[in-house]
Amino acid sequence: MQPIRVPPLTEKQHQALDELYRTTKLPRLRTRAQMIFLSAEQGFTAPEIAKMVRESESTVQRWLKRYLAEGVEGLADEPRPGRRPDVTETYCQELLATVRRRPRSLDLPFSLWTLQRLADYLAEATGLRFSDETIRRLLKKNDIVMSRPQHKITSPDPEYTLKKRRLKTRAPV
């Protein structure tokens, strides 16, 4: 059987593969791009590349073949079977818009959001119910972290801070 080799890359192919290698956050994609570079630039065969990237020889051959057939786009994972997520882009936008508003501005009887309150409010607003954990993950994906509410006791009394200070300085009875 003839060993699979990737011919030398054109400037355009090299740039596309280099861009993928440098910008991807997925280690699998980076490893696949590295396999192509090792074959095209260094002339290594699949068994040699397999030892370097710590993959099986058949895996290396599969990715070399796929690159030859489809180019850089062929290195991405194909869609996997299974249930599609129910969370839609519209739901995510609604969640972000809601969490950025104060609950009182939506005529709700509380002033701080919790994950449960967000889940309940969005279930009424959108008709889709998701768990607290799903809400937390969606928020985290958008760099929003819910912390525990800090309860503070305040009063509309203008002399409240003065009275509070007096209570603190008074000795216990």
C-alpha positions as CSV (number, residue, x, y, z in Angstrom):
1,M,0.0,0.0,0.0
2,Q,1.3,3.4,-1.0
3,P,1.9,5.7,2.0
4,I,-0.4,8.8,2.1
5,R,1.6,12.0,1.7
6,V,0.3,15.6,1.4
7,P,2.0,17.4,-1.4
8,P,3.7,20.7,-0.6
9,L,1.2,23.4,0.3
10,T,0.5,26.4,-1.8
11,E,0.8,29.8,-0.1
12,K,-3.0,30.1,0.2
13,Q,-3.3,26.6,1.7
14,H,-0.5,27.3,4.1
15,Q,-2.1,30.5,5.3
16,A,-5.5,28.8,5.8
17,L,-4.0,25.9,7.7
18,D,-1.8,28.3,9.7
19,E,-4.8,30.4,10.6
20,L,-6.7,27.3,11.8
21,Y,-3.7,26.1,13.8
22,R,-3.1,29.5,15.6
23,T,-6.7,30.6,16.2
24,T,-8.6,27.4,17.1
25,K,-9.4,26.7,20.7
26,L,-10.0,23.1,20.1
27,P,-7.0,20.9,20.7
28,R,-8.2,18.2,18.2
29,L,-8.2,20.7,15.3
30,R,-4.8,22.0,16.2
31,T,-3.5,18.4,16.2
32,R,-5.0,17.7,12.9
33,A,-3.5,20.8,11.4
34,Q,-0.1,19.7,12.8
35,M,-0.5,16.3,11.1
36,I,-1.0,18.1,7.8
37,F,2.0,20.3,8.4
38,L,4.2,17.4,9.3
39,S,3.3,15.5,6.2
40,A,3.4,18.5,3.7
41,E,6.4,20.4,5.1
42,Q,8.6,17.7,6.7
43,G,7.6,14.7,4.5
44,F,6.8,12.4,7.3
45,T,4.7,9.3,6.8
46,A,1.6,8.4,8.8
47,P,3.4,6.0,11.2
48,E,6.0,8.7,12.0
49,I,3.4,11.4,12.5
50,A,1.4,9.0,14.7
51,K,4.3,8.6,17.1
52,M,4.8,12.4,17.3
53,V,1.2,13.4,17.9
54,R,0.4,10.3,20.0
55,E,-2.5,9.1,17.8
56,S,-3.0,5.8,16.0
57,E,-1.7,5.4,12.5
58,S,-5.2,4.9,11.1
59,T,-6.3,8.2,12.7
60,V,-3.5,10.0,11.0
61,Q,-4.3,8.4,7.7
62,R,-7.9,9.3,8.0
63,W,-7.1,13.0,8.6
64,L,-4.6,13.1,5.8
65,K,-7.1,11.6,3.4
66,R,-9.8,13.9,4.5
67,Y,-7.5,17.0,4.1
68,L,-6.6,15.8,0.6
69,A,-10.3,15.4,-0.3
70,E,-11.8,18.4,1.4
71,G,-9.1,20.9,2.4
72,V,-9.0,22.8,5.6
73,E,-12.8,22.5,6.0
74,G,-12.5,18.7,6.2
75,L,-10.5,18.9,9.5
76,A,-13.5,20.0,11.4
77,D,-15.7,17.5,13.3
78,E,-18.8,16.4,11.5
79,P,-22.1,16.8,13.3
80,R,-22.6,14.1,15.8
81,P,-25.8,12.1,16.4
82,G,-28.0,12.8,19.3
83,R,-30.7,15.1,20.5
84,R,-30.3,18.7,19.4
85,P,-30.2,21.3,22.1
86,D,-33.5,23.0,22.8
87,V,-32.0,26.3,23.6
88,T,-32.4,28.6,20.7
89,E,-30.5,31.8,19.8
90,T,-33.7,33.7,20.5
91,Y,-34.0,32.2,24.0
92,C,-30.3,33.2,24.7
93,Q,-31.0,36.7,23.6
94,E,-34.1,36.9,25.8
95,L,-32.1,35.5,28.7
96,L,-29.4,38.1,28.3
97,A,-31.8,41.0,27.9
98,T,-33.7,39.8,31.0
99,V,-30.7,39.4,33.3
100,R,-29.5,42.8,32.4
101,R,-32.7,44.4,33.6
102,R,-33.7,44.9,37.2
103,P,-36.6,42.6,38.2
104,R,-38.6,45.6,39.6
105,S,-38.6,47.2,36.2
106,L,-40.4,44.1,34.9
107,D,-43.0,44.6,37.7
108,L,-41.7,41.6,39.7
109,P,-41.9,41.5,43.5
110,F,-38.2,41.1,44.1
111,S,-35.1,43.2,43.4
112,L,-32.4,40.6,42.7
113,W,-32.2,37.8,40.1
114,T,-31.5,34.2,41.1
115,L,-31.1,31.3,38.7
116,Q,-34.5,29.9,39.8
117,R,-36.2,33.3,39.4
118,L,-34.7,33.7,35.9
119,A,-35.8,30.2,35.0
120,D,-39.4,30.8,36.2
121,Y,-39.6,34.2,34.5
122,L,-38.3,33.0,31.2
123,A,-40.6,29.9,31.3
124,E,-43.6,32.3,31.5
125,A,-42.2,34.7,28.9
126,T,-41.0,32.1,26.3
127,G,-42.9,28.9,27.1
128,L,-39.6,27.0,27.4
129,R,-38.5,25.7,30.8
130,F,-34.8,25.0,31.5
131,S,-33.1,24.0,34.7
132,D,-31.1,26.4,36.9
133,E,-27.9,24.7,35.7
134,T,-28.7,25.3,32.0
135,I,-29.4,28.9,32.8
136,R,-26.1,29.2,34.7
137,R,-24.2,27.6,31.8
138,L,-25.8,29.9,29.3
139,L,-24.9,32.9,31.4
140,K,-21.4,31.7,32.0
141,K,-20.9,31.3,28.2
142,N,-21.6,35.0,28.0
143,D,-19.3,35.9,30.9
144,I,-22.1,36.6,33.4
145,V,-21.8,34.9,36.8
146,M,-24.6,35.0,39.3
147,S,-23.4,35.4,42.8
148,R,-25.4,35.0,46.0
149,P,-27.6,38.0,46.8
150,Q,-26.2,40.3,49.4
151,H,-29.0,41.3,51.7
152,K,-28.8,44.7,53.2
153,I,-31.1,46.3,55.7
154,T,-31.9,49.9,54.8
155,S,-34.5,52.4,55.7
156,P,-36.0,55.5,54.1
157,D,-35.4,57.3,57.4
158,P,-32.9,60.2,56.7
159,E,-31.4,59.6,60.2
160,Y,-31.1,55.8,59.7
161,T,-27.2,55.8,59.4
162,L,-26.9,57.9,62.6
163,K,-29.3,55.6,64.5
164,K,-27.5,52.5,63.2
165,R,-24.1,53.8,64.4
166,R,-25.6,54.6,67.8
167,L,-26.8,51.0,68.1
168,K,-23.4,49.6,67.2
169,T,-21.5,51.8,69.7
170,R,-24.0,51.0,72.6
171,A,-22.8,48.3,74.9
172,P,-24.7,45.1,75.0
173,V,-27.3,44.9,77.9
